[in-house]
Amino acid sequence: MQQKDLNRVRASVLQQCGSKVKIQLDRGRNKVDIQEGVIQNAYPSVFTILIDDERDENPPQLLSFSYTDIITRDIRMKLC
């Protein structure tokens, strides 16, 4: 992993703040969660996504991820 890759991912996430995304979380052992949310903020080391699933009775969740999670493919994001 190089610094330019990290900077490119950081700039891409910062540009898409406020956008609705679909995220695929790799939980290990062939477990995958797929959720939709909105990118809330982008900080120097992490970014946050607000998951608000109206059909479930769960309260909204604020999840944080590092930019290296995208590079290592622990999570995958796609614009909705």
TORTORKE-781835 format. One line per 5 residues: number of its first residue (from 1); their letters; for each residue x, y, z of C-alpha. Coordinates in nm, 2 decimals. Each point is the difference from the previous one (the first is absolute). Layout:
<sites>
NUM	a	X/Y/Z  ...
</sites>
This chain:
<sites>
1	mqqkd	0.00/0.00/0.00  0.14/0.34/-0.10  -0.08/0.34/0.13  -0.13/0.11/-0.34  -0.26/-0.28/0.01
6	lnrvr	-0.11/0.11/0.34  -0.02/0.37/-0.11  -0.21/-0.10/-0.31  -0.25/-0.20/0.21  -0.02/0.28/0.26
11	asvlq	-0.07/0.26/-0.27  -0.27/-0.22/-0.16  -0.18/-0.05/0.33  0.02/0.37/0.09  -0.14/0.09/-0.34
16	qcgsk	-0.30/-0.24/0.06  -0.09/0.13/0.35  -0.38/0.02/0.03  -0.05/-0.26/-0.27  -0.20/-0.32/0.05
21	vkiql	0.21/-0.31/-0.03  -0.04/-0.38/0.02  0.27/-0.16/0.20  0.10/-0.37/0.01  0.17/-0.09/0.33
26	drgrn	0.22/-0.31/0.01  -0.05/-0.14/0.35  0.23/-0.30/-0.05  -0.08/-0.37/-0.03  -0.21/0.05/-0.31
31	kvdiq	-0.23/0.25/0.18  -0.09/0.31/-0.20  -0.24/0.28/0.10  -0.15/0.24/-0.26  -0.14/0.33/0.13
36	egviq	-0.09/0.34/-0.14  0.10/0.32/0.16  0.12/0.36/-0.05  0.36/0.11/0.03  -0.01/0.25/0.29
41	nayps	0.35/0.13/0.05  0.35/-0.06/-0.12  0.29/0.05/0.24  0.37/-0.04/-0.06  0.01/-0.37/0.11
46	vftil	-0.36/-0.12/-0.01  -0.34/0.08/-0.15  -0.35/-0.06/0.14  -0.31/-0.15/-0.16  -0.35/0.04/0.15
51	idder	-0.21/-0.31/-0.04  -0.37/0.07/0.04  -0.21/-0.31/-0.09  -0.36/0.11/0.02  -0.15/-0.35/-0.06
56	denpp	0.18/-0.14/0.30  -0.07/0.11/0.36  0.36/0.07/0.06  0.11/0.35/0.09  0.24/0.18/-0.24
61	qllsf	0.36/-0.10/0.02  0.31/0.21/-0.06  0.28/-0.23/-0.13  0.36/0.11/-0.05  0.25/-0.14/-0.23
66	sytdi	0.36/0.07/-0.09  0.11/0.07/-0.36  0.21/-0.31/0.01  -0.32/-0.21/0.04  -0.08/0.10/-0.36
71	itrdi	0.35/-0.07/-0.13  0.01/-0.35/0.17  -0.36/-0.07/-0.11  -0.13/-0.05/0.35  -0.29/0.22/-0.12
76	rmklc	-0.12/0.08/-0.35  -0.20/0.31/-0.07  -0.22/0.08/-0.30  -0.20/0.31/-0.06  -0.38/-0.04/0.00
</sites>
